[in-house]
């Protein structure tokens, strides 16, 4: 039985050297092997759209359904820099990582998820492990 509704919130977590998309994002997009990333500088929005490996600017994304057991991490330096400019990442205490997380909205017709950087929430998490959210005020 295929899941048609994402289980939980769609979240993009931006850190200094990587970007993580939660498993609900992969589910919402239908576990695409490749996505293209669309960035709107004016609205500070980032979109992921399912595509094929032959599309221009396609990046590897998800494993097939059943094999993608956790979140999807993207380490592409150019992509991290392009998306990272919308987020202010502060230094974190030793052993922790500062992050900003943005919620996403699924557009089923376009097979795309749009993340809004203007409403990102900041926090810190242990180098490896669960994160605790902190209000960004």
N, C-alpha and C positions, 0 to 999 in steps of 0.2 A: 504494500500500500504506500503510495507516494504522498508526501506531505505537501500540501498546496499553500498553506499559510505558514509564514516563518514562525518558528517557535521563539517568542520573545522579541525584544527590541533589536533593531538593526544598528550596530555600533561600529564606528571607525575609531581606533585608538592610535593617536599620533605620538611617537616617541622620537628622541633625537636621531636615531639611526634606522628606524623601521616604522612601518605602519601595519597595524593589525586590524583585520576585519573579523568580527565574531562569526561563529558558525551559522547563526540565523541569517547573516548576509549571504553566505554561500547557499543556504537552503532557499532563500527568497529569489535568488537569481537562477536556481535550478542546477547548482553545482557546475558552473561552466569551467572548462579547462582553461579558457582565456577570457579576459575582459579588456575593454579599452577604458581608459580613465579620461574623463572630460572635466576640465577645470574652467570655471567662470570667475575671472578675477573681480568683476564688478560686484557680483552677488555673494562672493566668497563661498561658493558651492562647489562640491566635488561629486561627480557622478561616476558610478561603475556601470558599464553596460556589457552584457554577455556578447561575445563575438567568437570568431574562429581564429585559429593561429595565423591565418593568412591575412587578416585585417591589419591595416597600418596601425602602428603603435600598440599592438596587442601585447599583453603581459600574461605570463603564466599565473593562474589563480588557484583553482580548486581541484582536488582529486574527485573521482566519481562518487556518487551517493553510496554510502556504506563504507567508503574508504577515508572520507574526510571526517576524522574523529574529533577535531578541535578547530580552533580559529585558523584563519589564513594570514600568514605573515608575509609582507612584501618588503624586500631589502633593497630594491632598485634605488641607487643613490640619486639619480635624476628625479625620479618620482617623489622620493622622500623630500628632496629640496623644493620641488614645485608645490607640493601640498603643505610642507612645513612652514612656508612663508605666511600662511594664514594663522599660525598658532605661535604663542609665546611660551616657550619651554624654559622653565627656571632650573637652576642647578638643584639637584636633590641630595639629601644626606647620603653618606656612604652606604652602599648596600641597597639603595633604593633607586627607583627610576621615576622621574617626573613625566607625566603624560597629560594630554588633553583628549577627551573623548567627545565625538560628535554623533548625534542620533541621525539615523537615515530614514528615508521614506521610500517605499517600494512603488514603482510604476510597472505593473504587470504587463501592460500593453507594449511598453518599450523594452521590457526585460532589463530594467535599470533600477539602481538605488541611488538616491541623491542625498548627500550629507551636507549639512549646513554648518559651516565653521563659526558663524556668529553666535551660535548657542552652545558652544563647546563647554564642557565641564572639566575642570582641572583637578588633578590629584597626584598621589604618589603610590607606588606599589613596590613590594620587595623585588629584588632583581629577578627572582623566579618565584611565581606564586600569585595569589589573588591580590586584587587591588582594593583600596578603600577610597571612595570618592570624597572629594573635598570641594565645597562650594567655591566658585571663582568669583570673588567680589572685589 
